[in-house]
Amino acid sequence: MSRTCEAALDWIGKLGPWGPVIFVGLYVVATVLFVQARRSRLGLALCSAWRLAPCVYPSAQHWGATAAFLVALSGARSIARKNREHEKFATH
């Protein structure tokens, strides 16, 4: 695991009850930026002090997928608007 990941997990572990919330937030950002989930899953397993880990990871997956979908949807809308204005796709 990279040093950055280890440092982030150490920092999250020191946040106490806010740690899982911050983990979910970072996971959402990582999902949108296409970072591999393997590292975060391993990191969550290493944070054995969290008794909520079985609930935190599925929640992070859900919100990450939702955020990635919304980003893709907004990108698709902007492409559709451009295509609608293009004469080849214009409806007569």
N, C-alpha and C positions, 0 to 999 in steps of 0.2 A: 504494500500500500504506500502511496506517495506521502511525503512529509507534510504536504499541504492538507491532505485528507486527515492525517493523524492529528495535526494541529487543530483542525476544525472540530474533530470529534472530542479532543481534550477540552476545548473551549465549551462545546455543547454540554459535555459531562459536568462542567463546573457551574452551569446555569441553574441547576436544581430543577424545580418543576417547570421552568420555561424551556428546558432543554428539548423535550419532545416537540414543542411548538416551533422552536427554531429549526429543528431537524426537518420537520414537515415543510417549512418555508424554503430551506435550502434545497430540499429534494425537488420541490416544484420548480425552482429556478434551474436546477441541474437537468430535469426532464425536458424543459423547454429548450435548453441549450444542447440537448442530445449527448449528455454525459452518461457514460455507462453506469447502470444501476448496481452492478456487482460490487463496486467499492462501498457504496452507501449501505448496501445490505450487509456486507461484512462488518462495516463500522457499527451498525446498529447491534449486530450480534456481540460485538466486543463491549458495548455499553451494557454490561450485565446488571448494572445497578438499576436499570429501568425495568420496572415490573410491567410497565405499559407497552413494552416493545412489541408484543403480538398485535396490539391495536394500533400502534403508531405507524408501523410500516405499511399496512394496507391502507390506512388513511392517507399517508403520503403518496402512495401509488394512485389512489383515486384522484386526489387534488392535482397531482402532476399530470395525469392523463387529461383531466378536464382543462387545465391551463394550456396544454399543448394543443388540444382540440380547438380551443377558442382562438389561439394564435393562428392556427392553420385556417380556421374559418374566416377570420378577418383578412388574411392574405388572399384566400380564394375569392372573397367578395371584391377586393380591389382589382383582382385580375378580371373578374366577370364584368365589372364596370368598364374597364378599359376595352374589353372585347365587345361590349355592347355598343360602344361609341365607334368602333372600327367599322368601316363600310362593308367589309366582307361578311360580318356577322349581324349587320343591321337588319331589322325587320321592316319590310316595305308595306 
